[in-house]
């Protein structure tokens, strides 16, 4: 994977995280009601995403994204995926059908980012420092 492609993936991931942060900060109540989740769960997710987005931007701004940092981001994304399915397990009885679908689809999208980021620094054709 080229450095440019890895940076693009990191920026795209950061943009999605920023969107979740904005929803959690500015619209936790309505988003929570739409998904059938407590507003506090939505807000906490937003703050977690802010921290993740900052790390992603730091990595994307490096001349060659550091393998350790990108792996940390990918592992954090895997933690997010696990937590997403944990949220479904814990709140399924009160979640709306849309809420279950949204949480599932976003978890799968985050899994895709994790795989691409990991492959970008650890797989065959990984970005290598010059």
N, C-alpha and C positions, 0 to 999 in steps of 0.2 A: 504494500500500500504506500502511496506517495505521502510525503509530509503534508502536501496541500490537501489531499483527501482526508487525512486524519484530522487536520485542523478544521476542515469543513464539518466533519462529524461532531467534533467537540463543540463548535459554535452552534450547530443545530440543536445539540443536546442542551446547551446553555439557554438557548432561546425557549425551548419547551419548559425548562425549569423556571425561567423567568415568568412565563405565562401562568404556571401553577402558583408561583409566589404571588403574582398579582391577584389571582383569583382568591387565594387564601387570605391575603391582606385586605383586599377591597370588597370582596363579595362572599365571605365565609358563610354567612347566614343563608343567602339565596342559593348558593351552590350546594351547601349542605342539605337544604330542603329539597332541591332538585334530585340529589343523589340518595337521599334518605340517610344521610350521615350527620352526626353532631357537628355543628359549626367549628368546635374546637379541634376536631380531627382534621378538617379541611385547613384550618389556620396553621396547625402544627406541620402539616404536609408542605404548606407554602414556605414556612421558615426553613425547613430542611432543604427544600429546593433552592432557596437563596444561597445557602452555604455551598451546595453542590455547584450551582451556576458559577459562583466566584472561582472555585477551583478549576472548572472547565475553561473559563476565560484565561486564567493564569497559564494553563497548559497550552491553550491555543495561541497565546501571544509569544511563547518561547520559539526561538529559531527552529529548534527540533524539540517537540514536546517530550518531556522527560518520561522515560518508561515507567519509573516508579510512581509518578503522579498519575499517569494515565491508567495504570493498573489499579491504583487506589480509587479512581473515579469509576472504573468498570466494576470493582468489587462493591463500591457504594451503590451503584445501580442494581447489582444483584440483591443487595440488602433491601433496596426499595421494592423490587419485584416481590421478594418474600414478604415484606411488610404489607404490600398491597393485597396479597392473597390472605394474609392474616387479618386485614381489615374486613375483607369479605367474610371470612370465617366468623369473626367476632360480631359483625353487624348485619349479616345476611337477612335476618328476620325482619329488620326494619328498613333495609335498603330497598329502593325502587328497582324495577327491572332495568331502567336506564342507568341507575347507579352501579349495579353489578356489571353491566356491559361496559360502561365507561372505565371503571377501575380495572376490569380485565384487559380491555384493549390497550389502555395506557401502560399497564404492566408488561404486556407483550412488546409494545413499542420500546420501552425502557430496556427490556431484555435484548432487543435488537441493537440498541446503542451499546450495551455492555459487550456484546459479542464483537461488534465492529471495532470498538475501542481496544479490546484485548488483542484481537488479531492485528490491529495496527501497530502494536508494540511487541507482541510476543509470538505471533504466528509466522509461517513462511512468508517471505516478502515484507517482513515488518520494517517499519521505519528505523533506521539506524543512525546514530550520531556520527557526524562526519569526523 
